[in-house]
């Protein structure tokens, strides 16, 4: 087909995944997920849920699902004592979704905090799954 092309890289020596940048591929090998459940009452407010792994992990993403949705509700992810959220003002959608991250190293006993902002003042259950490797 016109316009199709292929790029070939010629490399000498051995290529090892261990030598690739950790921020892209990570160094951990065992998949690990932690589910968090948050009961949100029918009141406006910010509702936190947190988790602190007991070992060093690499965080790859966050899945979210809700028992009820409103386009006004949103959430944010804060790792450790960072002043700025890693994920900020992420509005809920009517389908479960995943937000992928570049490999984010989370040292043991570091807090992973999710703040859910219930602007709609409706009750719901919010489910978060932290996708990691250890």
C-alpha positions, 0 to 999 in steps of 0.5 A: 500500500502506498505510504506504508513503511517499516522502521528497522533498528540494527543493534549489536549485542544483547538486549535485556529488558532489565536494561530498559528504563524503569519508568517505562517498564518497571522492575517488579514482576509479580502482578498485584491488585488491591481493591478499595470500597468506599461508601458515599452518603447522600451528602456533598463532601470529600470522602477519602479512602487510602492504602499503604502497601507494606512492601515496595510496589510499582503502581501502573493504574487505577480502575474505578466503578460506581453504583451510581454516576453523576457528571459532577462527581470526580476523584483525585489520586495523591501518592505520599505527601506530594502537594499536587495530585498524581491524577486530578479532577477525574470525573466519573463516567457511566462505565467502569474505567482505568487510568493508566500511569507510567510506572510509579514507584511507591515505597513501602508504607507510603500512603496512596490516597483517593479523594472522592468529591460527591458534588451530586449529593447522591449516595453510592458505592465507589470501587477502586482497584489499584493495579500494581506489581510487587 
